């Protein structure tokens, strides 16, 4: 399984970005998620979406970020609005594939300037 993330970049506080993740195989049976890791911190879950479309968000992004999936295209999207400097991090797409484990994308850098 390969996950290709894209869409990161530099944006001013209050701006928006859209992250996309394309999987090399079918994602229909797997929970998909976006994680992020800022320098000096542990990787944390930002948002996840189940196989039936139920979503879960970190408290810090609730109301600002939206995760969605397209099982036909094997893609997962994270729409990020009202970005804050503390959202600056490398964002990783992840595919939860039990019992194998978690597949990770290569990461895409999001930088929010104040």
N, C-alpha and C positions, 0 to 999 in steps of 0.2 A: 504494500500500500504506500502510495506517495501522496502527500498533501502539499499543494502549492498555494501559499498565501500571497496576497497582493493588496495594494491599496494604501499602505502606510505613507507617511510623509510629514511635512511640517505645516502646522496650522496655528493660527492665533487662538487664544482663549475665546470661547464662545462659538467657535467654528465647528464644522462637521467634517467627518471622514467616513468612508465606506470601505470596510475590509471584506475581501472575498477569499474564499478557500475552495479550491478545486481538488477533488479526490480522484485518484486514478481508477478506483473501483466503486462498486455500489456502496452507498452509505445507508441504504434504506433500513437495515437492521440495527444500526448503531446510534447511540447517543453521540452528538457532536458538540464540541465546545470551543470557546475562545478563552485562552489564558493570557496573562501578561506578567512580565518580569521587569521591574525597574532595577537600576544599578544598586547592588548591595542588599537586595531584598529577595525573598523567596518567590517562586512562581505562584501566582494565585489565579483562581477561577474567576473569570469575568462574567461569562454567560454560558448557559448550556441549553440544548434543545433535545427533547426526547424523540423517539421514533414516531410518536403520534403528535408531535408539535407542542408539547408542554414545555414551558421555558422557566429558567431559574437565573436570577441575576445576583451579583454581588450588591450589597447594600449601597456601595459607593457609586454605582452606575444606574441604579434603578430610576426609571423615568427619563433617562438620557440615552441609553443604549437599547437597541433592539436586535435580537438574533433571529434569523430565519433560515430555512433550508429549502432546497429544491431537490427532491429525491430523483427526479427525472434527469436532472443535469449533474447530480452528484456534487452540489455546491452548498456552501454555508456562507451566510453573509452576516456581518456585524455592522449595523448602522450606528454611528456614534455622533450624537448631537451635544451642543453646549459643552464642548470639551474644555477641560480644565488642565492647568499645568501638571497637576498630580496624576493625570492620565498618561503622562509621558512614560513610555515603556516599550519593550519589544513584545509584540503580540503574536501568540502562537495559536494556530488552529490545531485541534486535537480530535481524534476519532477514538472513541471508547469501544474496543473490540474484545470483549471477554470471550474466552479465557486468555487470549493472547496477551492482552494488555492495552496500552494506549499508544496510538501512532501519533507522531508529532510532525507538524510542518516545520519549515525552516525559520519561521519568524519574520515579522515585518515591523520596522521601527515606526513608532508614532511619537512625534515630538510636538508638544503644545507650548507655545510661547506666551508669556504673560504680557 
